[in-house]
Amino acid sequence: FTFLAIILAIVPVFLIIFCGLICAHYKFVSSDFWRGAEKVTYFLLFPALLISKIAVADLVGLDILNAAIVIVLLYAVLTLVLVVLQIVVKFPPFKFTSVYQGGIRLNTYIGLSLVIALFGPDGLVIAIMLITLMIPALNILCVLVLELYHQQGDSNGNIFKRVSKSIVNNPLILSCMVGVLINILRLPIPSVLLETLDIFSKATLPLGLLTVGAALNLRSISASIAPLVVSSVAKFLLLPMIAVVLCSLFNVEPLMRGVLLLLTLLPTASASYILARQLGGDYELMATIITVQTLLAGIMMPVMLIILV
């Protein structure tokens, strides 16, 4: 890719995010609309997208085993680095949970929009397959870290119960499982149902990007600098560099390598804020990290893609 091609792919995505920010700032619609839009996107539209694409995807020829190994090692290595760093830096435990989420999670709405623009339909199939592997791993790791480091909430809570609940209640994980099951078993899908899912899925990314913009909180950027720097370095430098090394070690084919690198460079997920609130993390710092990384991604993504792809 040329730098210009990447910029031209990224600009429309961030323009839609900016529209969401402007609409929320000037109260074009009520705040209740954005909460409803987030819920509809998360529980209905995004699952429809995942099921409709995974169920009919041609997974033959995709090196799923190597991809799974790379993803597990990728997150294991970054987790180890951040935990060791926490021993040295000694952030307050509940702040570290937000630093961790900021360094490891990804915004799938931005990711899929950019994959379509940069890699086309073939890249989209690979991206959804990778996300199907990533989402459960990320949820398990983030719940574990929040349980181990949180200051608030039930300190006697059962970690296994929390992790199990986060998986069972996550519509993205469930929809990935449904899509994979339909694909593997070659279950027939009525054309009416498939068309319905397809119509729903087309609304996912624009509405999802608008809600990302509406959730940004520019006033929160006055928070601590150190946690912001650590989480952003982990997100935009460490994670993609580790991915490059692992892709080379496991001979990941070029298209999958490019898509994986793009996914590692995404800003952290808006859902990180909700998880931080639920499990006793520093949700105010989390909101700041989400905002800063989303803004920073517009600069870091094209630069790192040119260097690493």
PEURSUL-V211703 format. One record per backbone hydrogen bond with DSSP energy under -1.0 kcal/mol. CO is the residue of the C=O (numbers start at 1). NH is the residue of the N-H. E is the energy in kcal/mol with one decimal. If there is no record, write none. Layout:
BEGIN
CO;NH;E / CO;NH;E
END
This chain:
BEGIN
2;6;-2.0 / 3;7;-2.4 / 4;8;-2.8 / 5;9;-1.4 / 6;10;-2.3 / 7;11;-2.9 / 10;14;-2.2 / 11;15;-2.2 / 12;16;-1.8 / 13;17;-1.8 / 14;18;-2.4 / 15;19;-2.1 / 16;20;-1.9 / 17;21;-2.0 / 18;22;-2.6 / 19;23;-2.8 / 20;24;-2.1 / 21;25;-2.5 / 22;26;-2.6 / 23;28;-2.8 / 31;35;-1.8 / 32;36;-2.4 / 33;37;-2.9 / 34;38;-2.6 / 35;39;-1.9 / 36;40;-2.7 / 37;41;-2.6 / 38;42;-2.6 / 39;43;-2.7 / 40;44;-1.8 / 40;45;-2.2 / 41;46;-3.0 / 44;48;-1.8 / 45;49;-2.2 / 46;50;-2.6 / 47;51;-2.8 / 48;52;-2.4 / 49;53;-2.0 / 50;54;-2.8 / 51;55;-2.4 / 57;59;-1.1 / 59;62;-1.7 / 62;64;-2.1 / 63;67;-2.0 / 64;68;-2.6 / 65;69;-2.3 / 66;70;-2.6 / 67;71;-2.4 / 68;72;-2.5 / 69;73;-2.6 / 70;74;-2.7 / 71;75;-2.3 / 72;76;-2.1 / 73;77;-2.8 / 74;78;-2.0 / 75;79;-2.2 / 76;80;-2.2 / 77;81;-2.4 / 78;82;-2.5 / 79;83;-2.5 / 80;84;-2.4 / 81;85;-2.3 / 82;86;-2.1 / 83;87;-1.5 / 84;88;-1.3 / 85;89;-3.5 / 86;90;-2.2 / 92;95;-1.3 / 92;96;-2.1 / 93;97;-1.4 / 94;282;-1.7 / 95;99;-2.1 / 96;100;-3.0 / 97;101;-2.2 / 98;102;-2.5 / 99;103;-1.5 / 100;104;-1.4 / 101;105;-2.3 / 107;111;-2.1 / 108;112;-2.8 / 109;113;-1.5 / 110;114;-2.1 / 111;115;-2.5 / 112;116;-2.2 / 113;117;-1.5 / 114;118;-2.7 / 115;119;-3.2 / 119;123;-1.1 / 120;124;-1.8 / 121;125;-1.9 / 122;126;-1.7 / 123;127;-2.8 / 124;128;-2.5 / 125;129;-2.0 / 126;130;-2.7 / 127;131;-2.8 / 128;132;-2.1 / 129;133;-1.2 / 130;134;-2.4 / 131;135;-2.8 / 133;137;-1.0 / 134;138;-3.1 / 135;139;-2.3 / 136;140;-2.4 / 137;141;-2.4 / 138;142;-2.7 / 139;143;-2.2 / 140;144;-2.3 / 141;145;-2.6 / 142;146;-2.4 / 143;147;-2.3 / 144;148;-2.4 / 145;149;-2.2 / 146;150;-1.6 / 154;157;-1.7 / 158;162;-2.3 / 159;163;-2.7 / 160;164;-2.6 / 161;165;-2.4 / 162;166;-2.3 / 163;167;-1.6 / 164;168;-2.7 / 165;169;-2.4 / 170;174;-2.2 / 171;175;-2.3 / 172;176;-2.1 / 173;177;-2.2 / 174;178;-2.3 / 175;179;-2.6 / 176;180;-2.5 / 177;181;-2.4 / 178;182;-2.5 / 179;183;-2.1 / 180;184;-3.1 / 181;185;-2.4 / 182;187;-1.7 / 190;194;-2.4 / 191;195;-2.5 / 192;196;-2.0 / 193;197;-2.6 / 194;198;-2.2 / 195;199;-2.2 / 196;200;-2.3 / 197;201;-2.7 / 198;202;-1.6 / 200;203;-1.3 / 201;204;-1.1 / 203;207;-1.6 / 204;208;-2.7 / 205;209;-2.7 / 206;210;-2.0 / 207;211;-2.2 / 208;212;-1.7 / 209;213;-2.1 / 210;214;-2.4 / 211;215;-1.5 / 213;216;-1.1 / 217;220;-1.5 / 218;221;-1.2 / 220;223;-1.4 / 225;229;-2.6 / 226;230;-2.6 / 227;231;-2.4 / 228;232;-2.0 / 229;233;-2.6 / 230;234;-2.3 / 231;235;-2.1 / 232;236;-3.0 / 233;237;-1.9 / 233;238;-2.2 / 234;239;-2.7 / 237;241;-1.9 / 238;242;-2.7 / 239;243;-2.1 / 240;244;-2.1 / 241;245;-1.9 / 242;246;-2.5 / 243;247;-2.7 / 244;248;-1.9 / 245;249;-2.3 / 246;250;-2.2 / 247;252;-2.4 / 253;257;-2.6 / 254;258;-2.5 / 255;259;-2.3 / 256;260;-2.7 / 257;261;-2.4 / 258;262;-2.1 / 259;263;-2.3 / 260;264;-2.0 / 261;265;-1.1 / 263;266;-1.1 / 267;107;-1.7 / 269;272;-1.5 / 270;273;-1.4 / 271;275;-2.1 / 272;276;-2.4 / 273;277;-2.0 / 274;278;-2.2 / 275;279;-2.2 / 276;281;-2.7 / 280;151;-1.0 / 281;283;-1.4 / 282;286;-2.1 / 283;287;-2.1 / 284;288;-1.6 / 285;289;-2.6 / 286;290;-2.4 / 287;291;-2.0 / 288;292;-2.9 / 289;293;-2.7 / 290;294;-2.0 / 291;295;-2.0 / 292;296;-2.9 / 293;297;-2.3 / 296;299;-1.6 / 296;300;-2.7 / 297;301;-2.3 / 299;303;-1.2 / 300;304;-2.9 / 301;305;-2.5 / 302;306;-1.9 / 303;307;-1.7 / 304;308;-2.8 / 305;309;-2.4
END
